[in-house]
Amino acid sequence: MPELPEIVVFARDMQKELVGRIITKIEVFQPKCLNIPEEEFRAVLSGARILGVAPHGKWLKMQTTRGWLLLNLGMGGEILLTDRAHLPEKYRLILDLDNGAVLVINFWWFGYAHYADDPARHPMVGKLGPHALDLSQEEFRGLLKGRRGTIKAFLLDQDRIAGIGNVYVQTPLWRAKIHPLRPIPTLSEAEITALWQALCDVLQGSIDAGGAPFELNLYGQKGGWDDPYLFHWEEAAPCPACGTPLAKIRTGSTGSYICPGCQTLESR
């Protein structure tokens, strides 16, 4: 599932390649991904000029002269810039552009290609929390103030902070030596600072490397981010910091790898 780093990489490349282009034709092969009737979707965006593309958490916001196209890859998928002679094997949506290129969108299980005249009024995008990398340390601290749930559940709540999923949440928690089930009120000021810094370092590090190695960018290339702590967790493998065997635990509806030595439920 693409998370904030991959979405930022998509937005950066789409901004470079698509701004100024006109959408000349739209084909929809999975109408259930739309939020309006297929005929209306095609009519409103065909002929629109692309003005800009920006990330917000796990969403891409494409502004056009006729409103906004909002994209979310759900549990996984691809967005590829290619041409009609080189279409991928699977796709759910094709946007033809006036320079002969096509933007091809595929969802593995589910995803969203929604139209909005204003993203702030969209029922999903409009309620997103701030883009994770836009938060200052003090803003991050302010979001945690008064919260009583567990820290991992908070970080995954897109209405609180947008962009962090189960892939990118684990290493920052490990780096900050915080157990994912720690209640937020038990976190010290130093731990909150360490967690904010770890989140910034991990997310920005992946962006700088082009995203995760199991995701494809706009050109069909794999990302180069290879943080050994992020992608090579194995149960019972030694913790890179202290050597304690790693454990896999359930954290609500998700699983987490932790180091029982570095990440304890007790306050330090």
C-alpha positions in Angstrom: 0.0 0.0 0.0 1.6 3.3 -1.0 2.0 5.6 2.0 3.1 9.2 2.3 6.6 8.8 0.8 5.3 7.1 -2.4 2.5 9.6 -2.7 4.9 12.5 -2.4 7.1 10.9 -5.1 4.0 10.5 -7.4 3.0 14.1 -6.8 6.4 15.5 -7.5 6.7 13.6 -10.8 3.1 14.3 -11.9 3.7 18.0 -11.2 6.7 17.8 -13.5 5.0 15.8 -16.3 1.4 16.7 -16.3 1.0 20.4 -15.5 -0.3 22.2 -18.6 -1.5 19.0 -20.3 -5.2 18.6 -21.4 -7.2 15.5 -20.6 -8.6 14.5 -24.0 -10.3 11.2 -23.2 -11.2 9.1 -20.2 -11.9 5.4 -20.1 -13.2 3.8 -16.9 -13.0 0.0 -16.4 -14.0 0.0 -12.7 -16.9 2.4 -12.2 -17.2 1.5 -8.5 -14.0 3.5 -7.9 -15.8 6.7 -8.9 -18.0 8.9 -6.6 -20.2 10.2 -9.4 -21.8 8.4 -12.5 -19.2 7.4 -15.1 -20.8 9.6 -17.8 -20.7 12.6 -15.6 -17.1 11.9 -14.5 -16.0 11.7 -18.2 -17.9 14.8 -19.2 -16.7 17.0 -16.4 -12.9 16.1 -16.7 -12.6 15.6 -20.5 -11.1 18.7 -21.9 -9.8 19.9 -18.6 -6.3 21.3 -18.3 -4.2 20.1 -15.4 -3.0 22.9 -13.2 -1.1 21.1 -10.4 -0.7 18.0 -8.4 -0.2 17.9 -4.6 0.0 15.1 -2.0 -2.1 15.0 1.2 -1.3 11.9 3.2 -2.2 8.9 1.1 -4.2 11.0 -1.4 -3.2 12.8 -4.6 -5.0 16.0 -5.4 -4.9 17.0 -9.1 -6.3 20.4 -9.8 -7.7 21.1 -13.2 -9.6 23.9 -14.9 -12.8 22.0 -14.3 -12.4 20.9 -10.7 -10.3 18.3 -8.9 -9.4 14.6 -9.5 -8.7 13.0 -6.1 -6.8 9.7 -6.3 -6.2 7.1 -3.6 -4.7 3.7 -4.3 -6.3 2.0 -1.4 -4.7 -1.3 -0.5 -2.2 -1.0 -3.4 -1.9 -0.2 -7.1 0.0 1.7 -9.7 -0.1 5.0 -11.5 1.9 4.9 -14.7 2.7 7.5 -17.3 3.1 5.7 -20.7 1.4 5.6 -24.1 -1.2 3.5 -25.8 1.4 1.2 -27.3 2.8 0.2 -23.9 -0.2 -0.2 -21.7 0.3 -2.5 -18.6 -1.5 -5.8 -18.3 -4.0 -4.5 -15.8 -5.7 -1.1 -15.4 -8.9 0.5 -14.0 -8.7 4.0 -15.5 -7.0 5.6 -18.5 -6.6 9.3 -19.0 -5.4 10.3 -22.5 -3.4 13.5 -22.7 -3.0 16.0 -25.5 0.7 15.1 -26.1 -0.1 11.4 -26.8 0.8 10.2 -23.3 -1.7 8.3 -21.1 -2.0 8.2 -17.3 -2.9 4.7 -16.4 -4.3 3.9 -12.9 -4.7 0.4 -11.4 -6.1 -0.7 -8.1 -5.3 -4.1 -6.7 -8.4 -4.5 -4.6 -10.0 -1.1 -4.2 -9.2 2.5 -4.7 -10.7 5.9 -5.4 -10.8 8.2 -8.4 -13.1 10.9 -7.2 -14.2 14.2 -8.6 -14.6 17.2 -6.4 -15.2 20.9 -7.0 -13.5 21.6 -3.7 -11.4 19.0 -1.8 -12.2 20.7 1.5 -15.9 19.6 1.0 -15.0 16.0 -0.1 -16.2 13.6 2.6 -12.9 11.7 2.8 -10.2 14.3 1.9 -11.9 17.1 3.7 -11.6 15.4 7.1 -7.9 14.4 6.8 -5.5 15.5 9.4 -2.4 17.5 8.5 0.1 16.0 6.1 2.6 14.2 8.4 5.7 16.0 7.1 4.1 19.4 7.4 3.9 19.1 11.2 6.4 21.0 13.3 7.6 19.5 16.5 5.3 21.7 18.5 2.3 21.0 16.3 3.0 17.3 16.7 3.1 17.7 20.4 -0.1 19.7 20.3 -1.9 16.9 18.5 -1.0 14.4 21.2 -2.0 16.7 24.0 -5.1 15.3 25.9 -5.2 12.1 23.8 -5.8 8.9 25.8 -5.4 6.1 23.2 -2.3 4.1 22.2 0.4 5.8 20.2 0.3 3.5 17.2 -3.4 3.7 16.8 -3.1 7.5 16.9 -0.4 7.6 14.3 -2.5 5.4 11.9 -5.6 7.5 12.3 -5.7 9.5 9.0 -8.2 12.0 10.6 -5.4 12.9 13.1 -2.3 12.7 11.0 -2.4 11.9 7.2 0.0 9.6 5.4 1.4 7.1 7.9 0.5 3.4 7.5 1.6 0.2 9.0 4.8 0.1 6.9 6.2 3.4 7.9 5.0 3.5 11.5 7.1 0.6 12.9 10.7 1.9 12.4 10.0 5.4 13.9 8.5 3.7 17.0 11.5 1.4 17.3 14.0 4.3 16.8 12.2 6.3 19.5 12.2 3.2 21.8 8.4 3.4 22.2 6.1 0.3 22.3 3.2 0.7 19.8 0.7 0.0 22.6 2.0 2.7 25.0 -0.8 4.9 26.1 -0.2 8.5 24.9 -0.4 10.1 28.3 2.6 8.0 29.5 4.9 9.4 26.8 7.6 11.8 28.1 8.5 15.1 26.4 11.8 13.5 25.3 10.0 10.5 23.8 7.6 12.7 21.9 10.5 14.7 20.5 12.4 11.5 19.6 9.3 10.1 17.9 8.7 13.3 15.8 12.3 13.3 14.7 12.2 9.6 13.8 9.0 10.0 11.8 10.6 13.0 9.9 13.8 11.1 9.2 12.1 7.9 8.0 9.5 9.5 5.8 11.9 12.0 4.3 14.6 9.4 3.8 12.2 7.2 1.8 11.1 10.2 -0.3 14.7 11.1 -1.1 15.3 7.5 -2.2 12.2 7.4 -4.4 10.0 5.4 -2.1 9.8 1.8 -1.0 11.5 -0.9 -3.1 8.2 -2.9 -3.5 6.3 0.1 -5.0 6.5 1.5 -8.5 6.8 5.2 -9.4 5.1 7.1 -12.2 7.6 5.6 -14.7 7.3 2.0 -13.5 10.6 2.1 -11.5 11.0 0.6 -8.1 11.9 2.8 -5.2 15.4 2.8 -3.7 14.6 3.1 0.0 16.3 0.2 1.8 16.4 1.1 5.5 17.3 -2.3 7.0 15.1 -1.6 10.1 12.1 -0.8 7.9 12.0 -3.7 5.5 13.9 -6.6 7.0 12.2 -7.3 10.3 11.9 -11.0 11.1 10.5 -12.6 14.1 13.3 -13.9 16.5 15.9 -12.0 14.5 18.3 -10.0 16.7 17.4 -6.4 17.3 20.0 -4.2 15.5 20.4 -2.1 18.6 20.5 -4.5 21.5 20.5 -8.0 20.1 17.2 -9.0 21.8 15.1 -11.4 19.6 12.4 -9.4 17.8 8.8 -10.3 18.4 5.6 -9.9 16.4 2.6 -8.7 18.3 -1.0 -7.8 17.5 -1.8 -4.1 17.7 -5.5 -3.8 17.1 -6.3 -4.8 13.5 -2.6 -4.7 12.5 0.6 -6.5 13.5 3.8 -4.9 14.7 7.4 -6.1 15.0 9.0 -4.8 18.2 12.1 -5.3 20.2 11.0 -6.4 23.7 14.3 -5.0 25.0 14.1 -1.5 23.4 10.3 -1.1 23.4 8.7 -1.7 26.7 5.2 -0.9 27.8 6.5 0.7 31.0 7.4 4.4 31.0 11.2 5.0 31.1 
